[in-house]
Amino acid sequence: MPPVHPWAARIQQILPARIRYMSHPELPIAHAQRAALHNEIHARPPEAMALPLAISHVVMTCDAQQRELSRHHLAVLLRNHHLPPPDAQCSHLRADLGGFRLRWELHTEFVTWTFSRPLHIDREPSVDLVETLSASRDTAYASVPQEWVQRLPGRTLSAMHLWVLPDAAADTSTTGCSASMARRLMNEEMLVASGVAHGQACIYSDFAIHADGFSRMLLLCDGLDARRLGRLVQRLLEIETYRMAALLALPAARKASGLLADAERELAALSQAIQSAQGRDEQALLDRLTRLAAQVESHYAQTHARFSASAAYFELLDRRLKDIAESPLPGLQTVGRFLERRMSPARSTCAWTAHRQDALSQRVSRVSNLLRTRVEIEQQLNSQALLKAMNERQQVQLQLQSAVEGLSVAAITYYIVGLAGYLAKGAQKAGLPLNPELTSAAAIPLVALCVWLSIRRIHKRLARDRKGPPAQVHAHERPVPLCASTPSTQRIFPTTTP
């Protein structure tokens, strides 16, 4: 790199930064959502955490109005602690409120509130750590203003206490070891455990709702730095959240099973009736089938979004279980294996109900198309019979018209011959040598022939008008004779000019 001239360095020091960087090229007009899309990968990032820690995680199901109310409710808490409120586009917020930390996340169907605070562990052997953790006053939820937290908008879907402790705390407590400590803290018969983070931590849980309304989970770890611990805690909380969110479709699936069974029986009865139906019964069957299709599609529209969301939550649950890198602990079932075995019936029920709805909708559509095709064929047959009857009537009318035409020729001839007779009588009176009777007799065949030819000419003109004018053939569209214009054909078949 060439050395910078002293005068150039001096100029860079004197000129303001605004002028120095004017030579940088500017970007074109940015997309309206560029910043939001770019920052999406930084949405809901994990935060660094330090041991020991008490966490309370609450998930509230909310509709659109309650989601906005949760934002206002959060603003009230922040204002009480002299902090600025969240903006209208904020969907994630972390705040230190003195006695506890708050993590607020706004999702499509629910809002999560995560409260955490440092946990003070007494190292004296006489102190029972299990009783200390079980005490409601030592949870993070107890540190939150109770009047405010009890008014959280929405309905509680999940609530869990998570304690994050070092392994040494469990070994020095009166329980003797981490496994016995977890058995006392939770329901021993339902206890599951896993080594996580490639064996650097252990989690214990019974996935049961205790007397305080919260489920419990214990995380014991050593050797994890603050950021890795924060990511692990976030994944554990998301496992509990997505587990409950995925099961929201189970009541809808159980309710839909009865409705789908009734619809399938009705469709089977309609299919059987269509086989032996007569023409007069098809309209009634089509009405029944239309009502059944409307019922099936209405129920499908009500539950399809729920089943699709459930499938997405199950996939997220699988990913989070994979992310924590489980390993088995002696004598205990792993968390992933436990959730797989216990949730697979519910998962299969939701998936099978969604597939059953799709299959029923397709079957109704096929039977509807079959019945409509049959009705259309019946209508076409009726139309053909009607056209045949119309053709027969037209033939009769043509025959009558032909008979009437003969009478018309005779009548017109009679009147014209009568006029000719009167003309001959007048000429005779004037002295011309004309006999009225002979003149009338001679005029009869001539007049009849002229009248008949005139009527035929009129009929031909009317027929030509109904067919339309003949299509004009342009020069470039005229058919080329077999041996007209090509040089080879001219050599073989020479043309002569007149």
C-alpha positions as CSV (number, residue, x, y, z in Angstrom):
1,M,0.0,0.0,0.0
2,P,1.6,3.4,-1.0
3,P,2.3,5.8,1.8
4,V,-0.2,8.6,2.5
5,H,1.0,12.1,1.7
6,P,1.2,14.3,4.8
7,W,-1.0,16.9,3.2
8,A,-3.6,14.2,2.4
9,A,-3.6,13.0,6.0
10,R,-4.0,16.6,7.2
11,I,-6.9,17.2,4.9
12,Q,-8.7,14.1,6.2
13,Q,-8.3,15.4,9.7
14,I,-9.7,18.8,8.9
15,L,-12.6,17.8,6.7
16,P,-15.7,16.7,8.6
17,A,-16.8,13.1,8.3
18,R,-19.9,14.1,6.4
19,I,-17.8,15.5,3.6
20,R,-15.3,12.7,3.6
21,Y,-17.9,10.1,3.0
22,M,-19.9,11.9,0.3
23,S,-18.0,9.9,-2.3
24,H,-19.6,6.6,-1.1
25,P,-22.2,5.4,-3.5
26,E,-25.8,5.4,-2.3
27,L,-28.2,2.5,-2.6
28,P,-31.4,2.7,-4.6
29,I,-34.8,3.1,-2.9
30,A,-35.1,0.3,-0.3
31,H,-38.0,-2.2,-0.1
32,A,-40.5,-1.1,2.5
33,Q,-40.0,-4.3,4.5
34,R,-36.2,-4.6,4.1
35,A,-35.3,-3.8,7.7
36,A,-38.1,-6.0,9.1
37,L,-37.1,-8.9,7.0
38,H,-33.4,-8.5,7.7
39,N,-34.0,-8.3,11.4
40,E,-36.2,-11.3,11.5
41,I,-33.2,-13.6,12.1
42,H,-32.6,-11.6,15.3
43,A,-36.1,-11.9,16.6
44,R,-36.5,-13.4,20.0
45,P,-32.8,-14.0,20.7
46,P,-31.7,-16.0,23.8
47,E,-30.2,-14.0,26.6
48,A,-27.1,-14.9,28.6
49,M,-27.9,-16.4,32.0
50,A,-25.9,-17.1,35.2
51,L,-26.4,-19.8,37.8
52,P,-28.4,-20.3,40.0
53,L,-31.7,-19.1,38.6
54,A,-35.4,-19.4,39.2
55,I,-37.6,-19.0,36.1
56,S,-41.4,-18.9,35.8
57,H,-42.8,-19.3,32.3
58,V,-46.5,-18.5,31.6
59,V,-48.2,-18.9,28.2
60,M,-51.5,-17.1,27.6
61,T,-53.7,-17.9,24.5
62,C,-55.0,-14.6,23.0
63,D,-57.1,-13.4,20.2
64,A,-56.3,-10.3,18.2
65,Q,-57.8,-7.9,20.8
66,Q,-56.2,-9.7,23.7
67,R,-52.8,-9.5,22.0
68,E,-53.1,-5.7,21.9
69,L,-54.3,-5.7,25.5
70,S,-51.2,-7.6,26.5
71,R,-49.1,-4.9,25.0
72,H,-50.9,-2.3,27.0
73,H,-50.6,-4.5,30.1
74,L,-46.9,-4.7,29.6
75,A,-46.7,-0.9,29.2
76,V,-48.4,-0.5,32.6
77,L,-45.7,-2.7,34.3
78,L,-42.9,-0.8,32.6
79,R,-44.4,2.6,33.4
80,N,-44.6,1.5,37.1
81,H,-40.9,0.8,37.0
82,H,-40.1,4.1,35.1
83,L,-39.3,2.4,31.9
84,P,-40.5,3.4,28.4
85,P,-43.4,1.4,26.9
86,P,-43.1,-0.8,23.9
87,D,-43.9,0.6,20.5
88,A,-46.8,-0.6,18.3
89,Q,-44.6,-3.0,16.2
90,C,-42.7,-4.5,19.1
91,S,-43.2,-8.3,19.4
92,H,-40.4,-9.1,21.8
93,L,-39.1,-7.3,24.8
94,R,-36.6,-7.9,27.6
95,A,-36.4,-5.7,30.7
96,D,-34.7,-5.7,34.1
97,L,-37.3,-4.6,36.6
98,G,-35.1,-4.7,39.7
99,G,-36.2,-7.7,41.6
100,F,-36.8,-9.8,38.5
101,R,-36.2,-9.9,34.8
102,L,-39.1,-10.0,32.2
103,R,-39.1,-11.6,28.8
104,W,-42.3,-10.9,26.7
105,E,-42.9,-12.5,23.3
106,L,-45.9,-11.9,21.1
107,H,-46.9,-14.9,18.9
108,T,-49.7,-15.5,16.5
109,E,-52.0,-17.4,18.9
110,F,-50.4,-16.8,22.3
111,V,-48.3,-14.5,24.4
112,T,-45.5,-15.8,26.6
113,W,-44.4,-14.1,29.8
114,T,-41.1,-15.3,31.3
115,F,-40.0,-14.1,34.7
116,S,-36.6,-14.9,36.1
117,R,-34.6,-13.9,39.2
118,P,-31.3,-15.0,40.8
119,L,-31.7,-17.8,43.3
120,H,-29.8,-17.6,46.6
121,I,-28.8,-21.1,47.8
122,D,-27.8,-21.6,51.4
123,R,-24.8,-24.0,51.5
124,E,-25.4,-25.1,55.1
125,P,-26.2,-28.8,55.3
126,S,-29.2,-28.2,57.6
127,V,-31.0,-26.3,54.8
128,D,-33.3,-28.5,52.7
129,L,-33.0,-27.3,49.2
130,V,-36.1,-29.0,48.0
131,E,-38.3,-27.2,50.6
132,T,-36.6,-24.0,49.6
133,L,-37.4,-24.5,45.9
134,S,-40.9,-25.7,46.6
135,A,-41.8,-22.7,48.7
136,S,-44.0,-20.4,46.6
137,R,-42.2,-17.3,47.9
138,D,-38.9,-18.4,46.3
139,T,-40.2,-18.7,42.8
140,A,-39.8,-16.0,40.2
141,Y,-43.5,-15.7,39.8
142,A,-43.8,-14.6,43.4
143,S,-41.5,-11.7,42.7
144,V,-43.9,-10.2,40.2
145,P,-46.6,-7.8,41.4
146,Q,-49.5,-10.2,42.1
147,E,-52.3,-7.7,41.3
148,W,-50.8,-7.1,37.9
149,V,-49.9,-10.6,37.0
150,Q,-53.3,-12.0,37.8
151,R,-54.8,-9.7,35.2
152,L,-52.8,-11.0,32.3
153,P,-55.0,-10.9,29.1
154,G,-56.1,-14.2,27.7
155,R,-56.3,-17.7,29.1
156,T,-53.5,-19.7,30.7
157,L,-52.3,-22.5,28.4
158,S,-49.1,-23.4,30.2
159,A,-47.3,-22.4,33.4
160,M,-44.0,-23.9,34.5
161,H,-41.3,-23.3,37.1
162,L,-37.8,-24.0,35.9
163,W,-34.9,-24.0,38.3
164,V,-31.4,-23.8,36.9
165,L,-28.8,-25.0,39.4
166,P,-25.2,-26.1,39.4
167,D,-24.6,-29.8,40.0
168,A,-22.7,-29.0,43.2
169,A,-25.8,-27.5,44.8
170,A,-27.6,-30.8,44.4
171,D,-24.7,-32.8,45.7
172,T,-24.2,-30.7,48.8
173,S,-27.9,-30.5,49.8
174,T,-29.6,-32.9,52.3
175,T,-31.0,-34.9,49.4
176,G,-27.6,-36.4,48.7
177,C,-27.8,-36.4,44.8
178,S,-29.6,-34.8,41.9
179,A,-31.8,-37.8,41.1
180,S,-33.2,-38.1,44.7
181,M,-33.6,-34.3,44.8
182,A,-35.7,-34.4,41.6
183,R,-37.8,-37.2,43.0
184,R,-38.6,-35.2,46.1
185,L,-39.3,-32.0,44.1
186,M,-41.5,-33.8,41.6
187,N,-43.8,-36.8,41.3
188,E,-41.5,-39.8,41.4
189,E,-43.8,-42.1,39.5
190,M,-43.9,-39.7,36.5
191,L,-40.3,-38.5,36.6
192,V,-38.3,-38.4,33.4
193,A,-34.8,-37.2,32.9
194,S,-32.2,-36.7,30.1
195,G,-28.7,-35.6,29.8
196,V,-28.6,-32.6,27.5
197,A,-26.1,-30.4,25.7
198,H,-23.9,-33.4,24.9
199,G,-23.8,-34.5,28.6
200,Q,-22.9,-31.1,30.1
201,A,-26.3,-30.7,31.8
202,C,-29.3,-32.8,33.1
203,I,-33.0,-32.0,33.1
204,Y,-35.7,-33.5,35.3
205,S,-39.4,-33.1,34.9
206,D,-42.7,-35.0,35.6
207,F,-44.9,-32.9,33.2
208,A,-47.5,-32.7,35.9
209,I,-49.5,-29.7,37.2
210,H,-48.8,-29.3,40.9
211,A,-50.9,-27.7,43.7
212,D,-49.8,-24.2,42.7
213,G,-51.0,-24.7,39.1
214,F,-47.4,-24.9,37.7
215,S,-45.5,-27.8,36.2
216,R,-41.9,-28.2,37.3
217,M,-38.6,-28.7,35.6
218,L,-35.1,-28.9,37.1
219,L,-31.9,-28.1,35.1
220,L,-28.6,-29.1,36.6
221,C,-25.5,-28.1,34.7
222,D,-21.8,-27.3,35.0
223,G,-19.4,-26.1,32.4
224,L,-21.9,-24.2,30.2
225,D,-21.1,-20.6,29.5
226,A,-23.8,-17.9,29.9
227,R,-24.9,-17.8,26.3
228,R,-25.1,-21.6,25.8
229,L,-27.1,-21.8,29.0
230,G,-29.4,-19.1,27.8
231,R,-30.0,-21.0,24.5
232,L,-30.6,-24.3,26.4
233,V,-33.1,-22.6,28.7
234,Q,-35.0,-21.0,25.8
235,R,-35.3,-24.4,24.1
236,L,-36.6,-26.1,27.2
237,L,-39.2,-23.3,27.6
238,E,-40.2,-23.7,23.9
239,I,-40.6,-27.4,24.3
240,E,-43.2,-26.9,27.0
241,T,-44.9,-24.1,25.0
242,Y,-45.1,-26.0,21.7
243,R,-46.1,-29.2,23.4
244,M,-49.2,-27.5,24.8
245,A,-49.9,-25.5,21.6
246,A,-49.7,-28.6,19.5
247,L,-52.4,-30.3,21.6
248,L,-54.9,-27.5,21.0
249,A,-56.1,-29.4,18.0
250,L,-56.9,-32.6,20.0
251,P,-60.4,-31.4,21.3
252,A,-61.3,-30.3,17.8
253,A,-60.2,-33.7,16.5
254,R,-62.3,-35.6,19.0
255,K,-65.3,-33.4,18.3
256,A,-64.9,-33.8,14.6
257,S,-64.8,-37.6,14.7
258,G,-68.5,-37.8,15.4
259,L,-69.4,-35.3,12.8
260,L,-67.3,-37.0,10.2
261,A,-68.8,-40.4,11.0
262,D,-72.3,-39.0,10.5
263,A,-71.2,-37.4,7.2
264,E,-69.6,-40.6,6.0
265,R,-72.8,-42.6,6.8
266,E,-74.9,-40.0,4.9
267,L,-72.6,-40.1,2.0
268,A,-72.7,-43.9,1.9
269,A,-76.5,-43.8,1.9
270,L,-76.5,-41.2,-0.9
271,S,-74.1,-43.3,-3.0
272,Q,-76.4,-46.4,-2.5
273,A,-79.5,-44.4,-3.4
274,I,-77.9,-42.9,-6.6
275,Q,-77.4,-46.5,-8.0
276,S,-81.1,-47.2,-7.9
277,A,-82.5,-43.7,-8.4
278,Q,-85.0,-42.9,-11.1
279,G,-85.0,-39.6,-13.1
280,R,-87.6,-38.0,-10.8
281,D,-85.5,-38.8,-7.7
282,E,-82.2,-37.2,-8.9
283,Q,-83.1,-33.6,-8.0
284,A,-83.9,-34.6,-4.4
285,L,-80.6,-36.6,-4.2
286,L,-78.7,-33.6,-5.6
287,D,-80.2,-31.3,-3.0
288,R,-79.2,-33.7,-0.2
289,L,-75.7,-34.1,-1.6
290,T,-75.4,-30.3,-1.8
291,R,-76.4,-29.8,1.8
292,L,-73.9,-32.5,2.8
293,A,-71.1,-30.9,0.8
294,A,-71.9,-27.5,2.4
295,Q,-71.7,-29.1,5.9
296,V,-68.4,-30.9,5.2
297,E,-66.8,-27.8,3.7
298,S,-68.0,-25.6,6.6
299,H,-66.5,-27.9,9.2
300,Y,-63.3,-28.2,7.1
301,A,-63.0,-24.4,7.0
302,Q,-63.5,-24.2,10.8
303,T,-60.8,-26.8,11.7
304,H,-58.3,-26.8,8.9
305,A,-56.3,-23.9,10.3
306,R,-56.2,-25.5,13.7
307,F,-55.0,-28.9,12.4
308,S,-52.4,-27.1,10.2
309,A,-51.1,-25.1,13.1
310,S,-51.0,-28.3,15.2
311,A,-48.8,-30.0,12.6
312,A,-46.5,-27.0,12.6
313,Y,-46.2,-27.0,16.4
314,F,-45.4,-30.7,16.4
315,E,-42.6,-30.1,13.9
316,L,-41.2,-27.3,16.1
317,L,-41.4,-29.6,19.1
318,D,-39.4,-32.3,17.2
319,R,-36.7,-29.7,16.3
320,R,-36.4,-28.4,19.8
321,L,-36.0,-31.9,21.2
322,K,-33.3,-32.6,18.6
323,D,-31.6,-29.3,19.5
324,I,-31.0,-30.1,23.1
325,A,-29.0,-33.2,22.2
326,E,-30.4,-35.7,24.6
327,S,-28.7,-38.7,26.2
328,P,-30.2,-41.3,28.6
329,L,-29.6,-41.3,32.3
330,P,-29.5,-44.6,34.2
331,G,-32.9,-45.8,35.4
332,L,-35.0,-43.0,33.9
333,Q,-36.8,-42.5,30.6
334,T,-35.6,-39.6,28.4
335,V,-37.8,-36.6,27.9
336,G,-37.9,-37.0,24.1
337,R,-38.9,-40.7,24.4
338,F,-41.5,-39.9,27.0
339,L,-43.1,-37.1,24.9
340,E,-42.9,-39.3,21.7
341,R,-44.7,-42.2,23.4
342,R,-47.3,-40.1,25.3
343,M,-48.1,-37.6,22.5
344,S,-48.0,-39.9,19.5
345,P,-51.7,-41.0,20.0
346,A,-52.8,-37.4,20.1
347,R,-50.6,-36.5,17.2
348,S,-51.9,-39.4,15.1
349,T,-55.5,-38.5,16.0
350,C,-55.0,-34.9,14.8
351,A,-53.2,-36.0,11.6
352,W,-55.8,-38.8,10.9
353,T,-58.7,-36.4,11.4
354,A,-57.2,-33.9,9.0
355,H,-56.6,-36.6,6.4
356,R,-60.1,-37.9,7.0
357,Q,-61.6,-34.5,6.4
358,D,-59.6,-34.2,3.1
359,A,-60.7,-37.7,2.0
360,L,-64.3,-37.0,2.8
361,S,-64.3,-33.7,1.0
362,Q,-62.8,-35.4,-2.1
363,R,-65.4,-38.2,-1.9
364,V,-68.3,-35.8,-1.7
365,S,-66.8,-33.9,-4.7
366,R,-66.6,-37.1,-6.7
367,V,-70.1,-38.2,-5.9
368,S,-71.4,-34.7,-6.6
369,N,-69.7,-34.8,-10.0
370,L,-71.2,-38.2,-10.8
371,L,-74.7,-37.2,-9.9
372,R,-74.4,-33.9,-11.8
373,T,-73.2,-35.8,-14.8
374,R,-76.2,-38.1,-14.5
375,V,-78.6,-35.2,-14.3
376,E,-76.9,-33.5,-17.2
377,I,-77.2,-36.6,-19.3
378,E,-80.9,-36.9,-18.4
379,Q,-81.4,-33.3,-19.3
380,Q,-79.6,-33.8,-22.7
381,L,-81.9,-36.8,-23.4
382,N,-84.9,-34.7,-22.6
383,S,-83.6,-31.9,-24.8
384,Q,-83.0,-34.4,-27.7
385,A,-86.6,-35.7,-27.3
386,L,-87.9,-32.1,-27.4
387,L,-85.8,-31.3,-30.5
388,K,-87.1,-34.4,-32.2
389,A,-90.7,-33.4,-31.4
390,M,-90.0,-29.9,-32.7
391,N,-88.6,-31.4,-35.9
392,E,-91.7,-33.5,-36.4
393,R,-93.9,-30.5,-35.8
394,Q,-91.9,-28.5,-38.3
395,Q,-92.2,-31.3,-40.9
396,V,-96.0,-31.2,-40.4
397,Q,-96.0,-27.4,-40.8
398,L,-93.9,-27.7,-44.0
399,Q,-96.4,-30.1,-45.4
400,L,-99.3,-27.9,-44.5
401,Q,-97.4,-24.9,-45.9
402,S,-97.0,-26.8,-49.2
403,A,-100.7,-27.6,-49.3
404,V,-101.5,-24.0,-48.6
405,E,-99.1,-22.8,-51.3
406,G,-101.1,-24.8,-53.9
407,L,-104.3,-23.1,-52.7
408,S,-102.5,-19.8,-52.7
409,V,-101.5,-20.2,-56.3
410,A,-105.0,-21.1,-57.3
411,A,-106.5,-18.1,-55.4
412,I,-104.0,-15.6,-56.8
413,T,-104.5,-17.0,-60.3
414,Y,-108.3,-16.7,-59.8
415,Y,-108.1,-13.0,-58.8
416,I,-105.6,-12.1,-61.6
417,V,-107.7,-13.9,-64.2
418,G,-110.7,-12.1,-63.0
419,L,-109.0,-8.8,-63.5
420,A,-107.9,-9.9,-66.9
421,G,-111.6,-10.7,-67.7
422,Y,-112.7,-7.3,-66.7
423,L,-110.0,-5.8,-68.7
424,A,-111.1,-7.8,-71.8
425,K,-114.8,-6.7,-71.3
426,G,-113.7,-3.1,-71.2
427,A,-111.7,-3.5,-74.3
428,Q,-114.7,-5.2,-76.1
429,K,-116.9,-2.2,-75.2
430,A,-114.2,0.1,-76.6
431,G,-114.5,-1.7,-79.9
432,L,-111.5,-4.1,-79.7
433,P,-112.1,-7.6,-81.0
434,L,-111.6,-9.4,-77.7
435,N,-113.8,-12.1,-76.2
436,P,-113.8,-11.9,-72.4
437,E,-114.3,-15.6,-71.9
438,L,-111.6,-16.6,-74.3
439,T,-109.2,-14.1,-72.9
440,S,-109.8,-15.3,-69.3
441,A,-109.3,-19.0,-70.4
442,A,-106.1,-18.2,-72.3
443,A,-104.7,-16.2,-69.3
444,I,-105.2,-19.0,-66.7
445,P,-102.1,-21.2,-67.5
446,L,-99.9,-18.2,-68.0
447,V,-100.9,-16.5,-64.8
448,A,-100.7,-19.7,-62.8
449,L,-97.2,-20.3,-64.1
450,C,-96.0,-16.8,-63.3
451,V,-97.5,-17.0,-59.8
452,W,-95.9,-20.3,-59.1
453,L,-92.5,-19.1,-60.3
454,S,-92.7,-16.0,-58.2
455,I,-93.5,-17.9,-55.0
456,R,-90.5,-20.3,-55.6
457,R,-88.2,-17.4,-56.2
458,I,-89.4,-15.8,-52.9
459,H,-88.7,-19.1,-51.0
460,K,-85.2,-19.4,-52.5
461,R,-84.4,-15.8,-51.4
462,L,-85.6,-16.5,-47.9
463,A,-83.6,-19.7,-47.6
464,R,-80.5,-17.9,-48.9
465,D,-81.0,-15.1,-46.3
466,R,-81.3,-17.7,-43.5
467,K,-78.0,-19.3,-44.5
468,G,-76.2,-16.0,-44.6
469,P,-74.0,-14.6,-47.4
470,P,-71.4,-16.9,-48.9
471,A,-67.9,-16.6,-47.4
472,Q,-65.5,-14.5,-49.5
473,V,-62.4,-16.4,-50.4
474,H,-59.3,-14.2,-50.7
475,A,-56.7,-14.7,-53.2
476,H,-54.2,-16.0,-50.8
477,E,-56.8,-18.5,-49.4
478,R,-57.8,-20.0,-52.7
479,P,-56.8,-23.6,-53.2
480,V,-53.8,-24.1,-55.4
481,P,-54.4,-26.5,-58.3
482,L,-52.5,-29.7,-58.3
483,C,-50.1,-28.6,-61.0
484,A,-50.4,-24.8,-61.1
485,S,-47.5,-22.8,-60.0
486,T,-44.4,-24.6,-59.0
487,P,-41.6,-24.7,-61.5
488,S,-41.3,-28.4,-61.4
489,T,-45.0,-28.9,-62.3
490,Q,-44.8,-26.3,-65.0
491,R,-42.0,-28.3,-66.6
492,I,-43.9,-31.5,-66.4
493,F,-47.3,-30.0,-67.3
494,P,-46.7,-26.8,-69.4
495,T,-49.6,-24.4,-69.6
496,T,-50.8,-22.8,-72.8
497,T,-51.9,-19.2,-73.0
498,P,-54.9,-18.4,-75.2
